[in-house]
Amino acid sequence: MVGQGLSDDEVRGIREALTAGRKPKVVFTASAGQIAGQVGQVVELTDPAVSDEFVVVRFGRDELPFSPADVAVAPRGAGRRVAEPKPEPVVEQVESVSKPEPEFVLDTPRVPVPVPRREESRVEPVPVVEKPVARRPAKVVKPKGPAGLTVTLAYADGEWTVAAQQGAKALAKPYVVKPAEALRMVALVDVPGVQEAVEQILSAERSEAEQQAEKLRAELAEIEARLAELREAR
């Protein structure tokens, strides 16, 4: 029964065998297609990060890449050719021709009797027919593009912050920006709902700031009146 593919430990074992100068034998699994059950030799392991088909197998006269699921470790004795019995030479039997006894004929010359020539037996060579090797088209590995860039404008606890990240790498940690700068950034995005939300936040901040200013003015007026009273008491 054909194996279910190479495990991680078997891949490491094949890599060590290649480093030692050996070429391990593998057998093709059912996922390899028409060549399932055939035996090949691993000649190289390429970078698995570049392509899933990083197991390069020599099969016949070709060296093709396969994935670990397409091959399994070949059992012992796999791939050995059984000696075919050689055909025995066919020897043609030539019937013996008895030599005729001489005849005594008066005034008749003796005519020699021709002896049939013995032909040599020949053994015709059996033509060897090579089985066609199924070629699998190599997959084209598409180059990986740059990771996506994300710029985030956030509002929390009365402060506006901006952060930038590319993939899993943080390019800029969140830093505080002024409300006017945040409003200009939002204006670049033509989304009415977002702009309305920012306007509501800024309006609430202005209202709160005005209330605080009125409270401070009242407290300041009270302090100034108290100070005036103290001056008059001299």
C-alpha positions as CSV (number, residue, x, y, z in Angstrom):
1,M,0.0,0.0,0.0
2,V,1.4,3.4,-1.0
3,G,2.1,5.8,2.0
4,Q,0.2,8.9,2.8
5,G,3.1,11.4,2.2
6,L,6.2,12.5,4.1
7,S,6.0,13.6,7.7
8,D,8.2,16.5,9.1
9,D,10.6,13.9,10.7
10,E,10.9,12.1,7.4
11,V,11.7,15.4,5.6
12,R,14.4,16.1,8.1
13,G,15.8,12.6,7.6
14,I,15.9,13.0,3.8
15,R,17.7,16.4,4.3
16,E,20.3,14.7,6.5
17,A,20.7,11.9,4.0
18,L,21.3,14.4,1.1
19,T,23.9,16.2,3.2
20,A,25.7,12.9,3.7
21,G,25.7,12.4,-0.1
22,R,22.9,9.8,-0.3
23,K,19.8,10.0,-2.5
24,P,16.9,8.4,-0.6
25,K,14.3,6.4,-2.5
26,V,10.6,7.5,-2.4
27,V,7.4,6.1,-3.8
28,F,4.7,8.2,-5.4
29,T,1.4,8.4,-3.6
30,A,-2.1,8.6,-5.1
31,S,-2.0,12.4,-5.1
32,A,0.9,12.2,-7.7
33,G,-1.5,11.0,-10.4
34,Q,-0.7,8.4,-13.0
35,I,2.7,7.6,-11.6
36,A,1.4,6.5,-8.2
37,G,3.3,3.4,-7.0
38,Q,6.5,4.2,-9.1
39,V,9.8,4.7,-7.3
40,G,12.2,7.7,-7.6
41,Q,15.2,9.2,-5.9
42,V,15.2,12.5,-4.0
43,V,18.1,14.6,-5.4
44,E,17.4,18.0,-3.7
45,L,15.2,19.8,-1.2
46,T,14.5,23.4,-2.1
47,D,13.1,26.2,0.1
48,P,9.6,25.3,1.3
49,A,8.9,29.0,1.9
50,V,9.1,29.7,-1.8
51,S,7.0,26.7,-3.1
52,D,5.0,23.8,-1.6
53,E,6.7,21.5,-4.2
54,F,10.2,21.6,-2.7
55,V,11.0,17.8,-3.0
56,V,12.9,17.4,-6.3
57,V,12.7,13.7,-7.4
58,R,14.6,12.0,-10.2
59,F,12.2,9.8,-12.1
60,G,13.6,8.2,-15.2
61,R,15.6,10.9,-17.0
62,D,13.7,13.8,-15.5
63,E,14.0,15.7,-12.2
64,L,10.7,17.2,-11.2
65,P,9.5,19.0,-8.0
66,F,6.7,17.5,-5.8
67,S,5.1,18.3,-2.5
68,P,5.6,16.1,0.6
69,A,2.0,14.8,0.1
70,D,2.9,13.4,-3.4
71,V,5.7,11.0,-2.1
72,A,6.4,8.6,0.7
73,V,9.5,6.8,2.0
74,A,10.0,3.7,-0.2
75,P,10.1,0.3,1.6
76,R,13.2,-1.7,1.5
77,G,13.8,-3.5,-1.8
78,A,11.6,-1.2,-3.7
79,G,12.8,-0.3,-7.2
80,R,15.0,-3.4,-7.6
81,R,14.7,-5.0,-11.0
82,V,14.0,-8.7,-11.2
83,A,16.2,-10.5,-13.6
84,E,14.2,-11.6,-16.5
85,P,14.9,-15.1,-17.8
86,K,16.9,-15.0,-21.0
87,P,15.4,-16.7,-23.9
88,E,17.1,-20.0,-24.8
89,P,18.6,-20.1,-28.2
90,V,16.6,-21.9,-30.7
91,V,18.6,-24.4,-32.5
92,E,17.3,-25.7,-35.7
93,Q,17.6,-29.3,-36.2
94,V,18.9,-30.4,-39.5
95,E,17.9,-33.7,-40.7
96,S,20.9,-35.9,-41.4
97,V,21.2,-36.8,-45.0
98,S,22.4,-40.2,-45.6
99,K,25.1,-40.5,-48.1
100,P,23.9,-42.5,-51.0
101,E,25.8,-45.6,-51.8
102,P,27.8,-45.3,-55.0
103,E,26.3,-46.7,-58.0
104,F,28.3,-48.6,-60.6
105,V,27.1,-47.5,-64.0
106,L,29.0,-48.4,-67.2
107,D,30.2,-45.4,-69.2
108,T,28.5,-42.9,-66.8
109,P,30.6,-40.3,-64.9
110,R,30.1,-40.0,-61.2
111,V,28.1,-37.0,-60.2
112,P,28.7,-35.7,-56.7
113,V,25.6,-35.5,-54.5
114,P,25.3,-31.9,-53.0
115,V,25.3,-31.9,-49.2
116,P,22.9,-29.3,-47.8
117,R,24.7,-26.5,-45.9
118,R,24.0,-26.4,-42.2
119,E,22.7,-22.9,-41.3
120,E,23.7,-21.3,-38.0
121,S,21.0,-20.7,-35.5
122,R,20.4,-17.1,-34.7
123,V,18.7,-15.6,-31.6
124,E,16.8,-12.4,-32.5
125,P,17.2,-9.7,-29.8
126,V,14.0,-8.7,-28.0
127,P,13.4,-4.9,-28.5
128,V,13.1,-3.0,-25.2
129,V,10.2,-0.6,-25.1
130,E,10.6,2.3,-22.7
131,K,7.5,3.4,-20.8
132,P,6.6,7.1,-21.3
133,V,7.3,9.3,-18.4
134,A,4.4,11.5,-17.3
135,R,5.6,15.1,-17.0
136,R,4.0,17.4,-14.6
137,P,4.0,21.1,-15.4
138,A,6.0,23.1,-12.8
139,K,3.9,25.6,-10.8
140,V,4.7,29.3,-11.3
141,V,5.5,30.9,-7.9
142,K,4.0,34.3,-7.7
143,P,6.3,36.9,-6.0
144,K,4.9,38.1,-2.7
145,G,3.9,41.8,-2.6
146,P,4.6,44.2,0.2
147,A,2.5,44.0,3.3
148,G,-0.5,46.3,3.7
149,L,-0.2,49.7,5.3
150,T,-2.7,50.8,8.0
151,V,-3.0,54.4,9.3
152,T,-5.4,54.8,12.3
153,L,-6.9,58.1,13.6
154,A,-8.5,57.5,17.0
155,Y,-10.3,59.6,19.7
156,A,-10.3,58.6,23.4
157,D,-10.3,60.3,26.7
158,G,-10.5,63.8,25.1
159,E,-7.4,63.2,22.9
160,W,-6.8,62.5,19.2
161,T,-4.1,60.0,18.3
162,V,-2.5,58.8,15.0
163,A,-0.8,55.4,14.5
164,A,0.7,53.5,11.5
165,Q,1.3,49.8,11.0
166,Q,2.6,47.7,8.0
167,G,1.6,44.1,8.3
168,A,2.6,43.0,11.8
169,K,5.2,45.7,12.2
170,A,4.3,49.0,14.0
171,L,5.8,51.9,12.0
172,A,4.6,54.6,14.4
173,K,3.2,54.3,17.9
174,P,0.0,56.3,18.7
175,Y,0.9,60.0,19.2
176,V,-1.3,62.9,20.2
177,V,-2.4,65.4,17.5
178,K,-4.4,68.7,17.8
179,P,-8.2,68.6,17.1
180,A,-7.6,70.9,14.1
181,E,-5.1,68.5,12.5
182,A,-7.5,65.6,13.2
183,L,-10.3,67.5,11.4
184,R,-8.0,68.2,8.4
185,M,-7.2,64.4,8.2
186,V,-10.9,63.5,8.3
187,A,-11.6,66.1,5.6
188,L,-9.4,64.1,3.2
189,V,-11.8,61.2,3.5
190,D,-15.0,62.0,1.6
191,V,-17.3,60.1,4.0
192,P,-20.1,62.3,5.3
193,G,-20.9,60.0,8.3
194,V,-17.3,60.2,9.6
195,Q,-17.1,64.0,9.2
196,E,-20.4,64.4,11.1
197,A,-19.1,62.2,13.9
198,V,-15.9,64.3,14.2
199,E,-17.9,67.5,14.2
200,Q,-20.1,66.2,17.1
201,I,-17.0,65.3,19.1
202,L,-15.4,68.8,18.5
203,S,-18.8,70.5,19.3
204,A,-19.0,68.6,22.6
205,E,-15.4,69.5,23.5
206,R,-16.1,73.2,22.7
207,S,-19.2,73.2,24.9
208,E,-17.3,71.6,27.8
209,A,-14.4,74.0,27.4
210,E,-16.8,77.0,27.5
211,Q,-18.5,75.7,30.7
212,Q,-15.1,75.3,32.3
213,A,-14.1,78.8,31.2
214,E,-17.4,80.3,32.7
215,K,-16.7,78.5,36.0
216,L,-13.1,79.8,36.1
217,R,-14.3,83.3,35.4
218,A,-16.9,83.1,38.2
219,E,-14.2,81.8,40.6
220,L,-11.8,84.5,39.5
221,A,-14.5,87.2,40.0
222,E,-15.1,85.9,43.5
223,I,-11.4,85.9,44.3
224,E,-11.0,89.5,43.0
225,A,-14.0,90.7,45.1
226,R,-12.5,89.1,48.2
227,L,-9.2,90.8,47.5
228,A,-10.9,94.2,47.1
229,E,-12.6,93.8,50.5
230,L,-9.3,92.9,52.1
231,R,-7.7,96.0,50.6
232,E,-10.5,98.3,51.9
233,A,-10.1,96.8,55.4
234,R,-6.6,98.4,55.9
